[in-house]
Structure formats: C-alpha cells, structure tokens
Amino acid sequence: MDAERTKGIKAVFESQEKERTRISKDLHDGIGQQLSGLKMAWDKISTKLNNSKAAEFNELISLTQILDDTAVEIRDLSHQMMPKALKEFGLVPALEDMLEKSFKFSDITHEFENFGIDNSRFKEDVEISLYRISQELINNVIKHSQATEVNFQIFKTGNNLQLSVTDNGVGFDKNKVENGHGLSNIKTRLATINGTCTVESDQGTITRIVVGL
C-alpha cells in the first residue's frame, strides 16, 4: 500500500474514532443521564405503589426491569463506542473487559494472557487499532468459528508487540476467505500502524491469527 493511500485511510480511521468518541459522550452525558433521572423518579413511584394490587405491582416490576435493561444497554453501547477502560487504564485492562463481556453469555470459554506489558501505555492510534482489531477477531470467533475455547495473548518483547487469537473451531480455507471474516478490514487498519497479520487455518482445524507490530 503506497504512503499516500495509507495516509488517507489513516485519516478516515481517525475521523471514525472521533465520531465514536462524540457519540459515546452524547450517549453517556445525554440519554444516559436522562435515564438515570427517570430511574430515580420511577423508584419513588414504585415505593409508593408497592401496596397496589398484585397484578398491577407485577406489571410495575416488569416495567422497572425494562427500564433497568435499557439503561444497561445504553451504558454498554457507550463503552463499546469508546471504552472507558482503554482511555483511562490502557490496552490490557480494556481487552480483559471486552473479552469478559463478549463471552459472558456464550458457551465459549476464554483464556487471556499478557506478557511484558504490565502498565505500559502505547501510542493512542496503536491502542485504538489493536482494540478494534481484537473486537473484529472476537466477533469472528463468536459468529463463524463454532469454537468452544479461545486463547487470547498479547505480549511485548523488546520493541515488538504481538497479539494472538487461537480458537478450536471448525477453521476455514484462508485462500477462499482472504478478504472475508473481517480480515481485509484488519489488514487495512494494520497498514496505518505498520503492522502485519498472519493467518493459520484450514477447514476442520484450529485457527490462529497473529498480529504483529
């Protein structure tokens, strides 16, 4: 990919991240705050009506649950748009949080390992890119792999940073889906931070995708 095209693509990604940040803030400070206020008012009404008829009170409980679920979805969406953990604590805590939430309600067990990173922080574009790539890889596992186990590793040796995702799913013919499974998006994003992507997979075997910087 030539330098001019890479520069243009990088500008697009930066614009997307700025928009995600804006939407995240709007969700948190706008709708999120309104829902919190509504929830407080709703709880007061619920307390006053707790001696109502059983059927009416059960309906009130159901509506309260819907309000709670909506507030949680808004908060989760805000964090997905621009993860608080990534901004405040760095890549490793953000990845741990993302993995936990991604597999929480699935039948897939996951293992997360990190080496040589500790509390290290990296350039903002590197952290954001690796986080978005990790999201793409994990979504692929959930949607396509039929896996029951996933191993996620990120480690740093010297000036090299490497991320590896391995699953025990059905695999795929990488020659047929080289531009599928989000791999094209991943490689395009990696080009903006001088990264590489190696795919090890075949039908009926484990899949390992390694990203290196």
MILOLUM-373129 format. One record per residue (C-alpha): residue in three letters; residue number from 1; x, y, z. Coordinates in pm, 1 decimal. Example, Ala and Ser with C-alpha at 12.3 -4.5 7.8 and 13.67 -1.06 7.14 Angstrom:
2
ala / 1 / 1230.0 / -450.0 / 780.0
ser / 2 / 1367.0 / -106.0 / 714.0
//
This chain:
213
met / 1 / 0.0 / 0.0 / 0.0
asp / 2 / 154.3 / 332.6 / -103.9
ala / 3 / 220.7 / 606.9 / 150.7
glu / 4 / -41.9 / 845.6 / 13.6
arg / 5 / -319.3 / 586.4 / 27.7
thr / 6 / -213.2 / 478.8 / 376.0
lys / 7 / -224.8 / 840.3 / 490.4
gly / 8 / -577.8 / 877.2 / 350.3
ile / 9 / -700.9 / 557.2 / 516.5
lys / 10 / -545.5 / 663.3 / 847.3
ala / 11 / -734.0 / 993.7 / 826.3
val / 12 / -1059.8 / 801.0 / 773.5
phe / 13 / -996.9 / 582.7 / 1080.5
glu / 14 / -909.4 / 886.9 / 1290.6
ser / 15 / -1231.4 / 1054.3 / 1179.5
gln / 16 / -1430.5 / 743.4 / 1269.4
glu / 17 / -1277.1 / 729.8 / 1617.1
lys / 18 / -1354.7 / 1098.9 / 1676.8
glu / 19 / -1715.1 / 1032.5 / 1578.2
arg / 20 / -1730.9 / 729.3 / 1807.1
thr / 21 / -1597.7 / 942.9 / 2092.2
arg / 22 / -1861.4 / 1209.3 / 2026.6
ile / 23 / -2144.0 / 955.1 / 2013.7
ser / 24 / -2016.0 / 784.5 / 2327.7
lys / 25 / -2013.9 / 1115.6 / 2514.7
asp / 26 / -2362.5 / 1202.7 / 2388.7
leu / 27 / -2495.3 / 863.8 / 2498.7
his / 28 / -2336.6 / 890.6 / 2842.5
asp / 29 / -2399.0 / 1257.5 / 2916.5
gly / 30 / -2732.8 / 1286.8 / 2735.9
ile / 31 / -2951.9 / 977.3 / 2717.6
gly / 32 / -2765.1 / 802.3 / 2999.5
gln / 33 / -2817.6 / 1090.2 / 3241.8
gln / 34 / -3182.9 / 1123.4 / 3142.8
leu / 35 / -3239.5 / 753.5 / 3206.2
ser / 36 / -3071.6 / 781.3 / 3546.1
gly / 37 / -3304.5 / 1066.0 / 3640.8
leu / 38 / -3603.7 / 873.4 / 3511.0
lys / 39 / -3497.2 / 566.9 / 3709.7
met / 40 / -3480.2 / 767.1 / 4033.7
ala / 41 / -3828.3 / 907.9 / 3976.5
trp / 42 / -3956.4 / 563.4 / 3882.0
asp / 43 / -3817.7 / 409.5 / 4201.7
lys / 44 / -4000.4 / 670.2 / 4410.7
ile / 45 / -4327.3 / 592.2 / 4234.8
ser / 46 / -4265.7 / 218.2 / 4277.4
thr / 47 / -4217.3 / 263.8 / 4651.8
lys / 48 / -4546.3 / 449.7 / 4680.8
leu / 49 / -4731.3 / 185.7 / 4482.0
asn / 50 / -4587.6 / -124.0 / 4647.1
asn / 51 / -4919.0 / -186.7 / 4822.9
ser / 52 / -5112.4 / -195.2 / 4496.6
lys / 53 / -5295.7 / -499.5 / 4370.8
ala / 54 / -5069.5 / -792.7 / 4292.0
ala / 55 / -5130.8 / -780.1 / 3915.2
glu / 56 / -5059.5 / -408.6 / 3896.7
phe / 57 / -4749.7 / -440.3 / 4110.2
asn / 58 / -4615.8 / -728.0 / 3897.3
glu / 59 / -4663.7 / -512.5 / 3588.6
leu / 60 / -4472.1 / -234.2 / 3762.3
ile / 61 / -4186.7 / -474.2 / 3835.9
ser / 62 / -4176.9 / -579.2 / 3468.9
leu / 63 / -4162.1 / -219.4 / 3351.9
thr / 64 / -3886.7 / -145.7 / 3605.2
gln / 65 / -3681.9 / -434.0 / 3463.1
ile / 66 / -3724.9 / -297.3 / 3110.4
leu / 67 / -3601.1 / 43.2 / 3226.8
asp / 68 / -3302.0 / -115.6 / 3400.6
asp / 69 / -3214.4 / -321.5 / 3091.6
thr / 70 / -3237.9 / -13.9 / 2868.7
ala / 71 / -3003.6 / 181.1 / 3095.9
val / 72 / -2752.0 / -106.1 / 3089.8
glu / 73 / -2768.4 / -130.5 / 2708.5
ile / 74 / -2708.2 / 242.9 / 2671.1
arg / 75 / -2410.5 / 227.0 / 2907.8
asp / 76 / -2264.5 / -77.2 / 2731.6
leu / 77 / -2311.7 / 85.2 / 2390.9
ser / 78 / -2137.2 / 399.8 / 2512.8
his / 79 / -1842.8 / 193.2 / 2636.0
gln / 80 / -1824.9 / -1.4 / 2310.0
met / 81 / -1808.8 / 319.5 / 2109.9
met / 82 / -1511.2 / 442.6 / 2315.4
pro / 83 / -1417.1 / 209.3 / 2600.7
lys / 84 / -1355.6 / 389.3 / 2928.2
ala / 85 / -1103.3 / 123.8 / 3030.0
leu / 86 / -896.5 / 187.2 / 2715.9
lys / 87 / -886.0 / 561.0 / 2765.3
glu / 88 / -812.5 / 555.9 / 3137.9
phe / 89 / -618.3 / 234.4 / 3203.2
gly / 90 / -470.3 / 113.8 / 2875.8
leu / 91 / -485.2 / -177.1 / 2636.7
val / 92 / -465.1 / -479.3 / 2868.3
pro / 93 / -749.1 / -379.2 / 3107.7
ala / 94 / -962.5 / -278.3 / 2808.0
leu / 95 / -905.2 / -614.0 / 2636.7
glu / 96 / -981.8 / -803.0 / 2958.4
asp / 97 / -1308.0 / -611.5 / 2994.1
met / 98 / -1402.4 / -661.8 / 2629.4
leu / 99 / -1335.2 / -1036.0 / 2639.3
glu / 100 / -1531.0 / -1082.8 / 2960.6
lys / 101 / -1835.1 / -901.7 / 2822.4
ser / 102 / -1812.7 / -1065.4 / 2477.9
phe / 103 / -1813.6 / -1423.0 / 2608.9
lys / 104 / -2025.4 / -1368.0 / 2920.4
phe / 105 / -2343.7 / -1510.7 / 2769.3
ser / 106 / -2184.5 / -1754.9 / 2524.5
asp / 107 / -2082.5 / -2120.0 / 2554.8
ile / 108 / -1722.7 / -2026.4 / 2471.7
thr / 109 / -1461.8 / -2032.9 / 2745.3
his / 110 / -1169.2 / -1795.9 / 2706.2
glu / 111 / -820.8 / -1753.4 / 2844.6
phe / 112 / -639.5 / -1420.9 / 2842.8
glu / 113 / -263.1 / -1392.9 / 2885.0
asn / 114 / -30.9 / -1095.1 / 2865.2
phe / 115 / 346.3 / -1082.7 / 2898.2
gly / 116 / 596.3 / -799.9 / 2927.6
ile / 117 / 334.9 / -524.6 / 2918.9
asp / 118 / 245.3 / -457.5 / 3284.2
asn / 119 / 115.4 / -98.8 / 3296.8
ser / 120 / 270.6 / 3.1 / 2964.6
arg / 121 / 86.7 / 256.5 / 2752.7
phe / 122 / 130.8 / 279.6 / 2376.5
lys / 123 / 59.0 / 546.7 / 2118.4
glu / 124 / -309.6 / 628.6 / 2101.4
asp / 125 / -350.2 / 509.0 / 1742.5
val / 126 / -179.3 / 179.1 / 1827.9
glu / 127 / -402.0 / 114.8 / 2131.0
ile / 128 / -719.8 / 202.1 / 1943.5
ser / 129 / -621.8 / -1.9 / 1637.5
leu / 130 / -533.7 / -312.8 / 1838.2
tyr / 131 / -854.3 / -280.5 / 2039.0
arg / 132 / -1070.2 / -252.9 / 1723.9
ile / 133 / -882.9 / -541.9 / 1562.2
ser / 134 / -940.8 / -751.5 / 1874.2
gln / 135 / -1312.2 / -670.2 / 1857.4
glu / 136 / -1320.2 / -785.9 / 1495.5
leu / 137 / -1134.9 / -1108.7 / 1572.7
ile / 138 / -1356.5 / -1195.5 / 1869.3
asn / 139 / -1673.6 / -1119.9 / 1671.2
asn / 140 / -1546.7 / -1357.6 / 1402.9
val / 141 / -1492.8 / -1630.5 / 1661.3
ile / 142 / -1843.9 / -1588.7 / 1800.7
lys / 143 / -2016.6 / -1567.6 / 1462.2
his / 144 / -1821.9 / -1811.4 / 1246.2
ser / 145 / -1587.0 / -2044.8 / 1432.6
gln / 146 / -1823.6 / -2277.3 / 1625.2
ala / 147 / -1545.3 / -2282.8 / 1883.5
thr / 148 / -1577.0 / -2379.9 / 2249.1
glu / 149 / -1238.8 / -2243.8 / 2359.3
val / 150 / -1041.2 / -1931.0 / 2275.8
asn / 151 / -692.4 / -1832.6 / 2382.6
phe / 152 / -607.8 / -1461.5 / 2360.0
gln / 153 / -248.9 / -1346.8 / 2411.1
ile / 154 / -75.6 / -1013.1 / 2390.2
phe / 155 / 291.7 / -974.0 / 2466.7
lys / 156 / 584.0 / -737.8 / 2421.5
thr / 157 / 943.8 / -837.4 / 2359.9
gly / 158 / 1185.8 / -550.8 / 2310.9
asn / 159 / 1023.0 / -312.6 / 2063.8
asn / 160 / 791.6 / -578.4 / 1922.7
leu / 161 / 425.3 / -607.0 / 2022.1
gln / 162 / 228.0 / -915.3 / 1925.3
leu / 163 / -133.8 / -1017.6 / 1961.0
ser / 164 / -250.2 / -1374.8 / 1905.5
val / 165 / -602.2 / -1522.4 / 1895.5
thr / 166 / -643.2 / -1901.0 / 1875.0
asp / 167 / -972.3 / -2092.1 / 1869.6
asn / 168 / -1059.7 / -2461.6 / 1848.7
gly / 169 / -1339.5 / -2413.1 / 1596.4
val / 170 / -1402.9 / -2555.0 / 1251.0
gly / 171 / -1142.2 / -2342.3 / 1074.9
phe / 172 / -1170.0 / -2209.7 / 722.0
asp / 173 / -992.1 / -2214.5 / 389.4
lys / 174 / -789.6 / -1895.0 / 415.8
asn / 175 / -730.0 / -1889.5 / 40.4
lys / 176 / -1104.4 / -1857.6 / -18.4
val / 177 / -1181.6 / -1602.7 / 250.2
glu / 178 / -867.1 / -1391.5 / 246.2
asn / 179 / -1085.5 / -1082.9 / 213.0
gly / 180 / -1367.5 / -1220.3 / 426.2
his / 181 / -1408.5 / -1273.9 / 801.0
gly / 182 / -1310.0 / -910.9 / 852.0
leu / 183 / -951.1 / -991.7 / 752.8
ser / 184 / -948.1 / -723.6 / 487.0
asn / 185 / -1054.8 / -459.5 / 741.4
ile / 186 / -793.1 / -582.8 / 985.1
lys / 187 / -512.0 / -568.4 / 730.9
thr / 188 / -620.1 / -223.4 / 614.7
arg / 189 / -616.2 / -90.1 / 971.0
leu / 190 / -280.0 / -255.3 / 1037.7
ala / 191 / -129.8 / -83.4 / 735.4
thr / 192 / -182.0 / 252.4 / 908.1
ile / 193 / 35.7 / 149.2 / 1204.3
asn / 194 / 291.0 / -57.3 / 1009.4
gly / 195 / 154.2 / -385.1 / 1141.3
thr / 196 / 133.4 / -734.8 / 995.0
cys / 197 / -122.5 / -1015.0 / 1011.2
thr / 198 / -55.9 / -1388.2 / 980.1
val / 199 / -339.7 / -1639.6 / 943.7
glu / 200 / -301.4 / -2008.8 / 1024.5
ser / 201 / -615.0 / -2208.3 / 947.1
asp / 202 / -773.7 / -2474.1 / 732.7
gln / 203 / -1111.3 / -2639.5 / 730.9
gly / 204 / -1154.3 / -2867.8 / 1028.7
thr / 205 / -854.6 / -2732.0 / 1221.4
ile / 206 / -784.4 / -2469.1 / 1482.9
thr / 207 / -747.1 / -2110.4 / 1370.7
arg / 208 / -466.7 / -1883.5 / 1487.4
ile / 209 / -440.2 / -1521.8 / 1382.8
val / 210 / -128.5 / -1331.0 / 1484.2
val / 211 / -95.7 / -954.9 / 1462.7
gly / 212 / 248.2 / -801.4 / 1497.7
leu / 213 / 393.8 / -452.2 / 1527.8
//
